[in-house]
């Protein structure tokens, strides 16, 4: 077993940094695809915590013992641990990659973990990914202001309403309204349909009691 250190400076590394409130740390990512996957993990309620480039392991391929480090390790709320490998979809058809991945998967299984292949087609889904990135932009706003409490009352009273309507009723700009409401979504006090609605437009929001 061994650990790769992405924090060690290297001219050959292009490291992406994801600031996570869920794990209270900065996640170091080796690729933009790995970085984009972090947004899904951050807002997936079934994931308790996650990390990139976890402790690696060895697998056997064509008579050789080779080192491998998964791109991420995922711990869910049920106590299950899974490894993730991220790859562009068009690279998953390479026969050598497929044969190696099967060997890696078998080695992970022997350790009691599942190794899952996740492609860009599963990560870069729109509007979901853009919505998660927009929410993440407002994740550093702490506490709930008096104005946010008033907006919560307004939204709960109506049951559900559009962002533009909230802005009109509260005499706020769209930018101010987004800042207040998306911070509340981050805190779990408001909901929006991240799969279908575009948060950059005029999404429907509703309160959680």
Secondary structure, DSSP 8 states (H G I E B T S, - for coil): -B---TTS--TT---EEEEETTTTEEEEESSHHHHHHHHHHHH-TTEEEEEES--BEEEEETTEEEEE--SEEEEETTS-EEEEEEE-GGGTT-HHHHHHHHHHHHHHHHTT-EEEEEEHHHHS-TTHHHHHHHHHHTTT--S--HHHHHHHHHHHHHSEEEHHHHHHHHT--HHHHHHHHHHHHHTTSEEE-TTTS-TTS--EEEE--
